[in-house]
Amino acid sequence: MLTLTDRYISEVIRHLPAGQRDDISSEIAGTIEDMVAAELRVSGEHNAHTDHDDAERTVLSRLGDPAELARRYSGARHYLVGPDVYPVWARVLRWLMPVVGVITAVSAGITYVSTTPDAAIGGLIGEAVSSVATALMWVFTIWTLVVMLLERVTPEGDRNPLAMNPTWDLDALRRTPAWTETRVDAIVSLALLALLAALPFTPSTFLYIGHLNDGEALIDPGIPTIWLAGYLVLLGLLACLQVWRLARPGPTARRLVAEIGIDVAFGAFLTALVLSRDSILHPDISAAVPEDLPTTAIRWSLVVGIWIIVAWDQVETVRTHRRDTSSVR
């Protein structure tokens, strides 16, 4: 007749690979036997009527759900994003998704008004919402898969490059923090800055409207070189700040002031560029925009999008500075 312990062990090993069952079954049986003996010894000192069955039930209750015990023995990771890398995963999404959302909305608007003969405000809004929802889903999915795969390929016990405190010990209190989140932020920022730097030279085929201007650049080639030079210089300064964060990730008031100042200057620069020209798009693409669609609305939509990104970046910059400052106090 099967005992309660036999049933418990059978339930545990049912959740394990066949090759592990015999060894783990013997190990659990020995552990339960030792725990029951200890329970009988301790209980016997206080209650002479405690029997083996009572002690057995107490021990099995203490061990808990057999499925959970099996997971602990197997070492399998039953989650998409683990607690060690969750802070970095959430931090990047919180910074990345608003930026991608605004850029996608602007791109979708350009594509819609350039390819739709009877463009209307309602259709423009619908296209923008649909495109943003799709882009955010892809950003969430791709970044989650990257973090998940990186976590899965890291051997158990080894240092995960995204983990905040993967190998913490007491001596870590005397060392400078690793600033893992700050480094990841800097790497993501550099990647986005590289994409922005390539934007003036991006062919219109990237948005599937290359037939309008023979696949030339999206941006008006008539924009004076001084504007393009200023654009690239400001992006270069922002990139230098991210390199500074990689080299010395600790919080500094000077870098905070520099980041805010350059971000605001970049926003003002882009606003002046958009408002000083009839259109920043290639003339052939601009010509495809329906005449009854107000260009003023398009222009100010771009300005609003620019300052949404700038404002959000300032919020995240200040939040990161406060977080890093509090961690060294």
Disulfide bonds with the S-S distance in Angstrom:
none
